[in-house]
Amino acid sequence: MLMDIEKSIVAVIDVQARLLGGVHEADKLVNNCSWLVRLAKLMDVPVVGSEQYPDGLGPTEEGLRELVGPANIYGKAHFSCIDDPGFEKAFQAHDRKQVVLCGMESQACVMQSAIRLLEKGLDVFVVADAISARNSYDTEVALRRMEQAGARIVTKEMVGFEWIRRSDAAQFKAFSKEFLR
């Protein structure tokens, strides 16, 4: 099954600035999540974000927050983003069946979100190079568990090429110049 721009939505999970200091390859995580959000904007794919207990843990990393748009980011108490009523309402408003996940932490909020979204009958694509945790082994095991549960494990470039599909697509030139160099 290929990802389709008409069916996809991107969920950016809990990339909060205050937590990034302890996260494995935090700069790479932020850069790859930002890359994915910029690509979604190029392709007119909706993006929603979550923040775990933002009153205590603070907001999404500033640059990523601006890309997603503060109005599209929802605070939550549940580890699974889809179990929070605010996020779920915003998510459901887009009526998309393919969820492209990025963010942190892999073994907690990303994994629980993926499994709960699968339980709701959605197609889940976890962007392996755009998730992380404090411990890289947690990410490795979480990826295996999500795949065993039915999630598709992809890379950010897979997302781009599947959304664009053709080298003569209107967005391909921009994708090639802005995202592949």
N, C-alpha and C positions, 0 to 999 in steps of 0.2 A: 504494500500500500504506500503510495507516494503522498507526501504532504501537498495540500492544495490551498492556494491563497484565499479561495472562496469559503473554505471550511476551517481555516486555521485561526487561532488566537495565541498570543504569546503571554505567558505568565512569568513575571519576574518576582522571585520569591526572596524576600528578607535580606536584600543586599544593603544592610545598614552600616553606616560609616563607623559607628562605635564598636562594632563587632569585627570589622575587617582586619584589625591588627593581629588577631590570632588565627586568621584563616590562611590555609595553605595556598600560596601563589595568589594572594588577594588582588594584586594589580592585574594579573592575567584574567582573573574572574571578572572584575569590573570592566576591563577592556572588551572581553568577549560578550558579556551581557549587553554592553553598549552597542557593540557591532550588530548584535542580533536585533536590538530595538531599532537602530537606524535602518537596518534592512527591512524590518516590518513596516516602518514608515514609508520607505521607497515603494513597497508592494501593497500599501493600503491594508495591511493586516492589523487588526486591533491589538492593543497591548494593555494589560492590567498588571498591577503590582501589589505586593503585600508587604507589611512591616509587622514583625513580631513585637507585641507590647511596646509600641513606639513611645509611650509616655516614660518608660523606664530605659529603653534601649536606643532611643533616638531614631532619626529619620534615615531613609535610603541615602546612599552616597550621593553627594550633591549633583555631580554631572549626570549620573544615571537618573536621578530624581527629575531633573529638568527634561531629559529625553523622554521619559515615560509620561511626564506631566503630573504634577502633584494631585490634580483632581482624579487621576486614574490609579492612585495608590491608596490602599485600604489597610487600616490597622486591624490586628487580629490578636486573639488570645489562643485560639486553637493552633496546633502545629500544622495541621492541614489547612491550606488557604481556603479550600472549597467548603470547609465546615464552618467558616465564619459568615454570618448573614450578610454583612456589607459587601464583602468580596463576592460571595455567591450571587447576589442580586446583580452586581455590575457585570460579572462574568456571563450570567444567563441572558442579560439584555442583548448580548452580541449573537446569541444563538449559533455558536460554532461547535463543531464536533471533534475537531483535532486541536489538542492543546500542546503547545511547544513550551517546555519548562526549562527555566534557567534560574540560577540563584544559589542560595545556601540555607542551612547546612544540609549537605547531601543526605546524611543518615537520619535526619530528623524532618524538617519541614518540607524539603524537596521530596523525599521518599514517601512520607505520609500523604502529601498532596497527590503524588502520582498514583498511589494505590487507591485513594478515595475517588479520584477522577475515573480510574479504571472501573471501580465498583459502580459508578454512575453510568457506565456504558460508553464512555468517551474514548477516543483514540489518543494515547499519550505518547509524545516524543520527547525524550529527555536529551538535552544537548550536553553531551559528555564533557566537552571542552568549555562549557559555560556553567558548570556547577563546581562547588568545592565545600570543604569542611576544615575544621581545625587540623584534622589528621587525614592525610591522603588515603590511608587504608580504609577509613570509614567511607570515603567516596567510592573506592574500588568495590567494596562489599555492597554498598547501597545500589550501585549500578547493576550488579549481578542480581540482587533481590528484585529491583524494579523490572528488569528484563524477564526474570522468572514469573513475575506477576502479570506480564503481558505488555509492558511498555516497550516502545522501540527506542533503542539507543542510537543517537545520531550525532553528527558534528555540526558546527555552525555552517560550514561550507555545504554540507549535504542539504541543510535547510534552504540555503540560497539557490542552489542549482535545482532543487525540486520545486521551489516556488516559481522560478523563472521558466524552467522547462526547455527553452529554445534559445539558440544563439541569436536569432533574429527578433526576439521579444523586445519591446520598447525599453524595458528596464535593463537589458543585458549590458549595454555600454556603460551605464552608470555603475552597475554591479561590478563589472570588470575593472573599471578605473578606481572606484572608491573602496571596494571591499576585498579585492584580490591582490593588491599591491602592497 
